[in-house]
Amino acid sequence: MAAVGKLEEQVGEVAASVEPGGSTQAVHAGTRRSKPFHSLNTPIIQTATYTFAKTQDLIDFMHDKTWGSGSEREEYGRYGNPTVDSVESKLAALDHGEDALIYASGMNAITSVLLSVLPAGAHIIMTDDCYRRTRQFCQTFLKRFGIETSIVPMGDYEALENAIIPKKTRFIISESPTNPYLRVADLERIAALGRKYRVRTLIDSTFATPINQRPLDWGIDFVLHSATKYLSGHNDLLAGVIVGKADRMAALRDARGILGGMVDPQNAFLLERGIKTLGVRVRQHNQTAQALAEFLEGHPRIDRVWYPGLPSHPDHAIAKAQMQGYGGVVSFEVDGDMETTIKFVDSLQIPYIAASLGGVESLVEQPAIMSYFDKTSEERLEMGIKDGLVRYAVGIEDADDLIKDLDQALAKI
Ligand SMILES: *Cc1c(COP(=O)(O)O)cnc(C)c1O
């Protein structure tokens, strides 16, 4: 894997145990200090294939072919790309993993890891309150291959342990924090269950980012992000990433070459550019979301606020112990029906009404209308989604402006 270069050497001289902080890693990790043409930035190697000067070079390459980070050269664009490699090294360092793989989207990452690893007839366990498409993939696509999925309530570790079928269960998957209720999983506990029953564990850490949470440090096997969100940070690309131990990632790297979920070099460049500002952006998101959550919790037209940074959140204690910040998403229930909530959302002037999160612009949505539109009010209630529920993903605008905007919109209902 490409080293942090001079920075790592310098830090190494100070003390072997001192590691650069997340912001320093976001800027420097994975980036070679010297690049072609003395370019400061990682060049975009926009090529589908790579050439060999003579057949003997190809024969030599075939003899000791190593794919991926740190390899001397590449054979074909689906197997590797230097621009992509550079971002993978950065992401591996940020999440305290040994290797990272970038995919064409977050969903591509999650479907690829499961398709790559699961044998026929396997069983997997997922916690509820998770990204809807992930659940859909497990319950419909994987089912066709005889792979069964058990869904257990988030935060119920007894139910989780009871759902494990020895020798059959291969994966425990959870998001943390979850969408839309920002539930936070006890990562150490999940990792311990994984070790006890020899089940791999995967945490979708999209809402946290490596600045706020590092699941691998708690013993989790794989961490996954939709890089579309905070990592890229500008709502301008789709990408996904998986980070883990090198020996586990090797099989995934081979599988990506077959499944074909390689990210485009241009997107990899934009992702690296986004990651460089991850530290400052996430700290701002944390601070602003906390301010919004506190404002909303004190407002008479708001029934309930879900934010792990509030002591009223069911997982506040575990979030406090496990995370460096609580993230940029605040969910809340407006005191009123669907129509009232629509009026409130439409009265907001700063956030855009849009799916997604993690960019510099604030985005707002009603889960009942965005993700669960095809369900009836009753079906949604059964799934725990109230009509008055709003998910607000803060951008990096001034917190005071966002609060004033919320205040005027709430005054209209
Ligand atoms: C958006 C999202 C995904 C899917 O990622 P894409 O990049 O849109 O494919 C998966 N998990 C979570 C938590 C997400 O927010």
The ligand as an SDF file (V2000), in Angstrom:
LIG
                    3D

 15 15  0  0  0  0  0  0  0  0999 V2000
  -26.8210    6.3300    0.3030 C   0  0  0  0  0  0  0  0  0  0  0  0
  -26.5540    5.1760    1.1800 C   0  0  0  0  0  0  0  0  0  0  0  0
  -26.2270    3.9180    0.6440 C   0  0  0  0  0  0  0  0  0  0  0  0
  -26.1840    3.6710   -0.8240 C   0  0  0  0  0  0  0  0  0  0  0  0
  -25.1240    4.3400   -1.4380 O   0  0  0  0  0  0  0  0  0  0  0  0
  -25.1480    4.8290   -2.9710 P   0  0  0  0  0  0  0  0  0  0  0  0
  -23.8360    5.5050   -3.1200 O   0  0  0  0  0  0  0  0  0  0  0  0
  -26.3240    5.7280   -3.1450 O   0  0  0  0  0  0  0  0  0  0  0  0
  -25.2700    3.6010   -3.8040 O   0  0  0  0  0  0  0  0  0  0  0  0
  -25.9510    2.8930    1.5360 C   0  0  0  0  0  0  0  0  0  0  0  0
  -25.9900    3.0850    2.8710 N   0  0  0  0  0  0  0  0  0  0  0  0
  -26.3120    4.2740    3.4080 C   0  0  0  0  0  0  0  0  0  0  0  0
  -26.3430    4.4230    4.8880 C   0  0  0  0  0  0  0  0  0  0  0  0
  -26.5910    5.3600    2.5920 C   0  0  0  0  0  0  0  0  0  0  0  0
  -26.9150    6.5430    3.1230 O   0  0  0  0  0  0  0  0  0  0  0  0
  1  2  1  0
  2  3  1  0
  2 14  2  0
  3  4  1  0
  3 10  2  0
  4  5  1  0
  5  6  1  0
  6  7  2  0
  6  8  1  0
  6  9  1  0
 10 11  1  0
 11 12  2  0
 12 13  1  0
 12 14  1  0
 14 15  1  0
M  END
$$$$
